[in-house]
Each structure stands twice: as C-alpha cells, then as structure tokens.
C-alpha cells in the first residue's frame, strides 16, 4: 500500500498545471511597452501571441506591408509545390527573397503565384484585415493578423519543405538582423522577416516566430513615420526587449482568453 500511494502522489504531481506546480508563467508587459511606444516618434502597433492568447496595441490598425509581405509569398509558393521537391532555380529565387530581402525576386514570385493565391492563404490563416495591392509592398497588414500567420507559419508549409522554409527565416543576412533580432531571449530561436520600405524610416516592421522546445510565441512590431531608418530600428529593438523580457526563464502559460475575447488584451 505505501508503494501504491507513492505512485498515486507522483502521478498527481505530474498532472498539475504549470501554475499549480510552481513553474512561473510568462506574460508580456504590454502596458509598459505601450507607454514606451507612446513616447516614440511615429505610429507604433504591436502584438505578441501564443497558441492560446494575443496581447498588443493597435492590433487591427492597417499599415503598408513593405517586405514583411515576402514571408506570405514564401509560404504561398511552397504550398503550391507541396507534391514535389524544389529545383535549384526555385531555391535561387526564394533564398534571396527572404534572406537578403531581394525585391526583384519577390516580384517574380508574386507573378508566379498570383495575388489570388496570396489572398487565399490570408483567408486560410484567418486574417481579417489583410488587403492585397498591385504593388505588393503597399499591401495592408495588421499586427494581429501577422502574429496569427507567424504563430503557425511552420505548420502552414508542407512538411517536405518545412526545414527549408525555417532555415531561410532563421538565417537572415547579418546586415538585416537588427531590431527584434537583437532582443532574442536566451535559449530561443527566432524565425522572422523585416520590412523597411526605401530605408527612410517611413516604414520599419518586423514579424517573427520564437521557438524553444515545444514552446512558441509570435511577435509583430509595425512602425510608420519614423524620423529615420536608424530610429525605426531602435524602436523595434526597444519594443522587442520590453515585450519579450522574462521569456528566457518562464513558461508560456496555456490559459488565456479565447479568440473571441481577445479585445480584452488590446490597449
């Protein structure tokens, strides 16, 4: 009987949720990040999302996508090639589009897949405020929709192409690994895409997926009207550090509002 009782106690302890077992849960400091963003020049919207909840500021405000749109092009193209391996020419097109943000490659990929296919992907993801434009960089995106996309970006890519897609998003060239990429918590891996328009600061965005074991979180920081590109990069890094603070040592909680109640998490 004592041995059986010990087994029962052990199983009960293993079944305890994170909060009951004493493991801390991470929640982003949205209020602090929003207060800091309010003091920055330009307009700043952001979102942080797990599989269970989303928090942010200006979640549904539309802004021009710039090169963030290229991540949607990548997934759209790879879904079209779900039943076959990629050829060398395809890899030579997709790799610079993501890793070095090549605009000519993006225009070629957009012409190959077509706007209708990108819109179809947006609907599958559940984007509610995405609007395609004839000039792809002027397509309209929101922080909520982009985190909704990135939290499942690996799952949206066909299994045979998943390692390739994640490798591209993980190996952005060093000269473009600014902003949030400088605020990655210890132990986490970032898969992301940035967008900065003409480099004037008019648009500076970053959207990404962070993974650590089976834990995952998506983040989007979208800025417009920065005084300069350098200023926009600093805003992205500052928001990244504030929103992701504590993520290195804490467990992402599974409890949170349902998608229908997410407005409570917006500021």
C-alpha positions as a printed NumPy array, in Angstrom:
array([[  0.   ,   0.   ,   0.   ],
       [  2.711,   2.605,   0.771],
       [  4.306,   1.97 ,  -2.632],
       [  0.95 ,   2.33 ,  -4.392],
       [  0.236,   5.535,  -2.523],
       [  3.596,   6.941,  -3.568],
       [  2.821,   6.194,  -7.21 ],
       [ -0.543,   7.941,  -6.933],
       [  1.064,  11.023,  -5.387],
       [  3.74 ,  11.1  ,  -8.109],
       [  1.197,  10.848, -10.911],
       [ -0.85 ,  13.599,  -9.326],
       [  2.165,  15.892,  -9.177],
       [  2.974,  15.246, -12.816],
       [ -0.593,  16.132, -13.802],
       [ -0.5  ,  19.556, -12.11 ],
       [ -0.681,  22.573, -14.443],
       [  2.319,  24.874, -14.597],
       [  0.868,  27.354, -12.111],
       [ -0.011,  24.667,  -9.556],
       [  3.435,  23.057,  -9.772],
       [  5.14 ,  26.364,  -9.092],
       [  6.576,  26.947, -12.577],
       [  6.29 ,  30.654, -13.421],
       [  4.292,  31.742, -16.434],
       [  5.347,  34.474, -18.822],
       [  3.11 ,  37.342, -19.759],
       [  4.397,  40.224, -21.885],
       [  4.48 ,  43.648, -20.259],
       [  2.119,  45.196, -22.781],
       [  1.29 ,  48.228, -20.64 ],
       [  4.956,  49.105, -20.175],
       [  5.735,  48.537, -23.837],
       [  2.757,  50.647, -24.901],
       [  3.812,  53.504, -22.617],
       [  7.328,  53.417, -24.092],
       [  5.945,  53.268, -27.651],
       [  3.754,  56.277, -26.935],
       [  6.87 ,  58.331, -26.264],
       [  8.455,  57.362, -29.603],
       [  8.067,  59.386, -32.801],
       [  5.848,  57.86 , -35.449],
       [  2.968,  55.387, -35.118],
       [  3.697,  52.059, -33.43 ],
       [  1.465,  48.989, -33.253],
       [  2.439,  45.594, -31.936],
       [  1.183,  42.158, -30.95 ],
       [  2.516,  39.175, -29.027],
       [  0.743,  35.842, -29.406],
       [  0.922,  32.251, -28.231],
       [ -1.298,  29.388, -29.331],
       [ -3.798,  30.485, -26.678],
       [ -3.802,  34.282, -26.412],
       [ -2.79 ,  37.557, -28.007],
       [ -1.894,  40.901, -26.42 ],
       [ -0.965,  44.165, -28.08 ],
       [ -1.519,  47.774, -29.053],
       [ -3.37 ,  48.883, -32.18 ],
       [ -3.899,  45.231, -33.061],
       [ -6.138,  45.93 , -36.053],
       [ -4.568,  49.133, -37.394],
       [ -3.615,  48.66 , -41.059],
       [ -0.176,  49.689, -42.322],
       [  1.736,  49.089, -45.585],
       [  3.391,  45.662, -45.502],
       [  6.742,  46.523, -47.119],
       [  8.924,  43.395, -47.251],
       [  7.075,  41.588, -44.448],
       [  4.835,  40.516, -47.349],
       [  7.645,  38.27 , -48.617],
       [  7.031,  35.708, -45.876],
       [  3.495,  35.272, -47.208],
       [  4.91 ,  34.859, -50.716],
       [  7.286,  32.152, -49.477],
       [  4.517,  30.127, -47.851],
       [  2.201,  30.584, -50.843],
       [  4.88 ,  29.311, -53.233],
       [  5.849,  26.321, -51.084],
       [  2.223,  25.271, -50.662],
       [  1.91 ,  25.256, -54.438],
       [  4.949,  22.94 , -54.64 ],
       [  3.661,  20.595, -51.936],
       [  3.922,  17.413, -54.043],
       [  7.449,  17.779, -55.419],
       [ 10.996,  18.755, -54.475],
       [ 12.241,  22.252, -55.222],
       [ 14.631,  22.747, -58.122],
       [ 17.881,  24.671, -57.957],
       [ 16.38 ,  27.613, -59.845],
       [ 13.496,  27.831, -57.363],
       [ 15.86 ,  27.846, -54.404],
       [ 17.952,  30.511, -56.113],
       [ 14.799,  32.636, -56.318],
       [ 13.322,  32.045, -52.858],
       [ 16.529,  32.261, -50.829],
       [ 17.497,  35.873, -51.692],
       [ 13.861,  36.956, -51.441],
       [ 13.868,  36.006, -47.736],
       [ 17.495,  36.058, -46.563],
       [ 18.536,  39.352, -48.204],
       [ 15.041,  40.721, -48.973],
       [ 15.562,  40.858, -52.74 ],
       [ 12.724,  42.883, -54.277],
       [ 13.157,  41.633, -57.843],
       [ 12.897,  38.047, -56.628],
       [  9.752,  38.913, -54.666],
       [  8.119,  40.475, -57.736],
       [  8.938,  37.362, -59.745],
       [  7.496,  35.059, -57.095],
       [  4.357,  37.213, -56.839],
       [  3.909,  36.979, -60.608],
       [  4.303,  33.187, -60.437],
       [  1.795,  32.56 , -57.637],
       [ -0.621,  35.431, -58.344],
       [ -2.443,  37.733, -55.933],
       [ -5.42 ,  35.404, -55.667],
       [ -3.276,  32.669, -54.116],
       [ -1.865,  35.085, -51.529],
       [ -5.375,  36.223, -50.591],
       [ -6.407,  32.579, -50.319],
       [ -3.564,  31.983, -47.863],
       [ -4.61 ,  35.008, -45.824],
       [ -8.141,  33.646, -45.561],
       [ -6.877,  30.214, -44.553],
       [ -4.779,  31.78 , -41.802],
       [ -7.79 ,  33.751, -40.565],
       [ -6.552,  37.227, -41.384],
       [ -9.425,  39.692, -41.177],
       [ -7.726,  42.972, -42.161],
       [ -5.307,  41.942, -44.904],
       [ -5.665,  43.8  , -48.223],
       [ -3.603,  42.945, -51.293],
       [ -2.246,  45.722, -53.526],
       [ -0.983,  45.722, -57.108],
       [  2.34 ,  46.969, -55.713],
       [  2.988,  44.163, -53.237],
       [  4.813,  46.358, -50.712],
       [  1.701,  48.524, -50.351],
       [ -0.484,  45.608, -49.287],
       [ -2.129,  46.331, -45.934],
       [ -1.351,  44.281, -42.821],
       [ -2.05 ,  44.402, -39.087],
       [ -0.151,  43.229, -36.021],
       [ -2.933,  40.819, -35.04 ],
       [ -3.055,  39.19 , -38.477],
       [  0.713,  38.908, -38.801],
       [  1.122,  37.147, -35.448],
       [ -1.785,  34.907, -36.406],
       [  0.24 ,  33.998, -39.507],
       [  3.639,  33.585, -37.862],
       [  2.451,  31.532, -34.88 ],
       [  1.537,  28.813, -37.389],
       [  3.938,  29.585, -40.254],
       [  5.838,  26.309, -39.905],
       [  2.59 ,  24.359, -39.801],
       [  1.33 ,  26.086, -42.948],
       [  4.344,  24.987, -45.   ],
       [  4.129,  21.445, -46.47 ],
       [  6.141,  19.008, -44.36 ],
       [  8.676,  18.282, -47.101],
       [  9.538,  21.999, -47.402],
       [  9.293,  22.94 , -43.724],
       [ 13.007,  22.634, -42.824],
       [ 13.938,  24.7  , -45.885],
       [ 11.463,  27.484, -45.092],
       [ 12.525,  27.682, -41.456],
       [ 16.188,  27.74 , -42.432],
       [ 15.583,  30.769, -44.662],
       [ 13.691,  32.628, -41.926],
       [ 16.383,  31.729, -39.381],
       [ 19.355,  32.793, -41.496],
       [ 18.52 ,  36.368, -42.49 ],
       [ 21.762,  38.045, -43.56 ],
       [ 23.69 ,  39.714, -40.685],
       [ 23.186,  43.243, -42.035],
       [ 19.409,  42.814, -41.622],
       [ 19.45 ,  41.208, -38.166],
       [ 18.656,  44.413, -36.3  ],
       [ 15.674,  45.348, -34.136],
       [ 13.923,  42.384, -32.549],
       [ 16.725,  40.091, -33.742],
       [ 18.944,  41.827, -31.162],
       [ 16.474,  41.067, -28.372],
       [ 16.114,  37.274, -28.648],
       [ 15.787,  35.715, -25.17 ],
       [ 18.376,  33.096, -24.201],
       [ 17.509,  29.608, -25.39 ],
       [ 15.017,  30.774, -28.009],
       [ 15.353,  30.679, -31.806],
       [ 13.862,  33.403, -33.984],
       [ 12.38 ,  32.903, -37.465],
       [ 11.494,  36.32 , -38.84 ],
       [ 11.123,  38.789, -41.683],
       [ 11.583,  42.528, -41.666],
       [ 10.368,  45.299, -43.915],
       [ 11.751,  48.814, -44.211],
       [ 10.5  ,  50.289, -47.444],
       [ 13.07 ,  52.601, -49.005],
       [ 15.145,  52.812, -45.823],
       [ 13.953,  56.317, -44.917],
       [ 12.125,  55.319, -41.742],
       [  8.73 ,  55.786, -43.352],
       [  8.092,  52.085, -42.66 ],
       [ 10.029,  49.764, -40.342],
       [  8.476,  46.409, -39.41 ],
       [  9.486,  43.012, -38.064],
       [  7.388,  39.9  , -37.57 ],
       [  8.644,  36.593, -36.229],
       [  8.114,  33.223, -34.579],
       [ 10.132,  32.301, -31.491],
       [ 10.526,  28.631, -30.551],
       [ 12.109,  26.917, -27.562],
       [ 11.38 ,  23.212, -27.351],
       [  7.61 ,  22.847, -27.612],
       [  7.044,  26.455, -26.514],
       [  6.312,  29.062, -29.177],
       [  5.361,  32.721, -29.411],
       [  4.86 ,  35.161, -32.281],
       [  5.666,  38.859, -32.231],
       [  4.926,  41.695, -34.647],
       [  6.104,  45.293, -34.298],
       [  4.922,  47.62 , -37.065],
       [  6.072,  51.238, -37.248],
       [  5.391,  54.078, -39.677],
       [  6.578,  57.681, -39.767],
       [  9.968,  57.194, -38.102],
       [ 12.393,  60.143, -38.388],
       [ 14.986,  57.768, -39.87 ],
       [ 15.64 ,  54.09 , -40.528],
       [ 18.077,  54.002, -37.603],
       [ 15.369,  55.429, -35.345],
       [ 12.902,  52.795, -36.559],
       [ 15.404,  50.014, -35.864],
       [ 15.874,  51.326, -32.335],
       [ 12.105,  51.343, -31.806],
       [ 11.87 ,  47.741, -32.965],
       [ 14.667,  46.634, -30.648],
       [ 13.278,  48.563, -27.705],
       [  9.805,  47.088, -28.121],
       [ 11.28 ,  43.619, -28.597],
       [ 13.245,  43.835, -25.362],
       [ 10.267,  45.078, -23.395],
       [  7.735,  42.614, -24.798],
       [  9.997,  39.548, -24.558],
       [ 11.541,  40.317, -21.172],
       [ 11.299,  37.299, -18.874],
       [ 10.608,  34.85 , -21.683],
       [ 14.028,  33.196, -21.233],
       [ 13.237,  31.793, -17.79 ],
       [  9.48 ,  31.491, -17.759],
       [  6.988,  29.019, -19.144],
       [  4.4  ,  30.213, -21.649],
       [  1.072,  29.723, -19.91 ],
       [ -1.64 ,  27.806, -21.701],
       [ -4.521,  29.588, -20.023],
       [ -5.787,  32.747, -21.635],
       [ -8.735,  34.39 , -23.338],
       [-10.3  ,  32.708, -26.334],
       [-10.   ,  34.347, -29.756],
       [-13.479,  35.734, -29.251],
       [-12.349,  37.562, -26.098],
       [ -9.046,  38.89 , -27.37 ],
       [-10.146,  42.517, -27.359],
       [ -9.567,  42.464, -23.6  ],
       [ -5.856,  42.1  , -24.331],
       [ -5.665,  45.184, -26.539],
       [ -4.685,  48.652, -25.464]])
